[in-house]
Amino acid sequence: MSAGEERSLPRREQIALRIRHGIRMAKLRVALDGARGRETPPAVVQLSQLPLPLLPSAVEERSPASREKTALRIRHGIRMAKLRVTLDGVLGRETPPAVVQLSQLRLPPLPSPLEALRSPEGRLRKDPESRRETALYLRRSIRAVRLRVVLDEELGRPTPEAVKQLSRLKLPRLE
């Protein structure tokens, strides 16, 4: 980020960026000093062990769209780590411990599309477009459950009673 771009950011954002930069430089210096066999000053080691502060814009932005993007990015990273572990196993290569650790994480859930149908006060919107979106979401969910019931029957797997009940629901009309 150039100095001109940094000046256009709010002051809290600038401070957080400088702190993050300092911590990253300390971590780099500790790694390089370790690789070269040099001693790192205790203050630099201490700074390198601090957690990176969150940027104020990241903390303040809590919209469902931004949460969904974040969840999708995390899910993608975990899936790629799982793929790498599998491929490394097939090819007989050693997988870095960080990748193995990432591959063992649970996928974060995606936010419900129904959250987008809420007003800023938290109430469900009642306009025709939001009703249509809700009906589309419910239709998709009911069809997915019906598919699961059929597949469970064909594969001889037990199906939970709640899933069976949901599959018997009538599809909502699209208005």
N, C-alpha and C positions, 0 to 999 in steps of 0.2 A: 504494500500500500504506500503510495507516495505521500509526501508531506502535505501537498495540496488537498488530497482526498481526506487525510486525517483531520485537517483543520475544519472541514465542512461537517464533521461528525459532532454530536453533542459532547460536552465536556466529560461526562461520566464514561462515555464510550471510548474517548481518547485515553483516559486514565487506565481503563481496563485493558485496552490494547497494549499500552506500554508495559503494564505489569505482566501480561501474558508473554510479551516479547522477551522481557528480562528473564522470566522463569525458563523459557525455551532455550535462551542463550546459555543459561547456567547449566541446564541439562546437557546441552551439546558440549560445553567445556568439560564437564565431569567425564563424559564418555570419551572425548579426545584425550584428556589427561590420563585416563585409565589405559587407553590403547597405547599411549606413548610411554607409559611407566612414570609419569610425572605426578607430583603431589598437588592436589587441588586445595586451595584455601578453604578453611572450614565455613566461611560465610557463603562461598559459592555453593558448596555442598548443601548447606542448609537451605539456600534459595532454590536449588534444584529439586528439593523434596516437597516444596509447597504445591498444593493443587492449583491448577489453572482456574482463575476466576471466570465465571460466566459473563458473557457480554450482556449489558443491560437490555439491548434489543432482543436478545434470545430469551431473556427472562420475561420481558413484557409481552412478547408475542405469544398468545395462547389461543389463537383461532383454531377451529377444527381443521382447517386446510393445512396450517403449518404443522399441527400435531400429526396429521395423516402423512405428510411428506417426511417428517422425521421418523415415524414408525416404518414407513416403506423403505427408507434408507438403511435403517438398522436391520430390518428383515433381510434386505438384499445382502448386507455384509455378513450376516450369520449364515445365509444360504451359500454364499461364495466360500466361506470358511469350511462348511461341511463338504462342499464339493472338492475343495483342495485336499482336505484330510483323506477323502475317499480316493482321489487320484494319486496322492502320494503313497497311499497304501498299496494300490495296484501297481504302481511303478517302482515300489521298493525304496522310496525316498523318505528322508526324515522330515517331519512336519515341525515347524517352529512351535514352541509351547504356547505362544500368544494366539496363534491360529487355532490350535487344539482347544484352548480355553474359550475362544470366541465361538467355536462350533458347538460347544456344549451348552451355550445359553439358550433359553427359551425364546421363541419368537414373540415380540410384543404384539398385543392385540391391536387391530386397526380400530379407530373410533367408529362408532355407529353412524351410518349415513343419516340417521334420524336427528342427530345433533345439529345438523345444518338446517333443520326445519324449526328450530327454536328461535324465538325473538331474543333480543338482548336481555330482556327481563327474565328469560328462562321458560316462558310459556310457549306451547306449540302454536305455530302460525296456522291460521285457518283459511288462508287464501287458496283459490282453486289450484294454483301451481304446486303448492306444498302438499295439498291432498293427493294430487296425482303422483308426486314423488314418493309419498308414503305408500300409496297403493302399489306402485312399481316395486318398491323395496319388499313389501309383504308378498307380492306375487312371486318374486324371484326366490324369496326364502322358502315359501311353501313348495314351489317346484323342486328346489334343491332337496328338501326333506323327502318329497315323494320319490325322487331318484334314489336317495339313500335307502329308503325302505325296500325298493325293488332290488337294489344291489345286495342289501343284507339278506334278502330272501334267497336270491340266486347263489350267493356265496355261503349260505348256511350260517350266517352270523346272527347273534341276537340283536334285536332292535329295542332301544328303550321305549317305554310306554309313552313318554312325553313326545317323542319323535313321531310315534304312530298317530297320536292325537292331533299333532300339528299337521300331519299329512292329510288328515281327513277334513281339514278346514276348506271352506269354499273360497275360491279365488276372488278377491275384491274387484269390483268393477272399476274401470278407468273412466273418469269423468272428463 
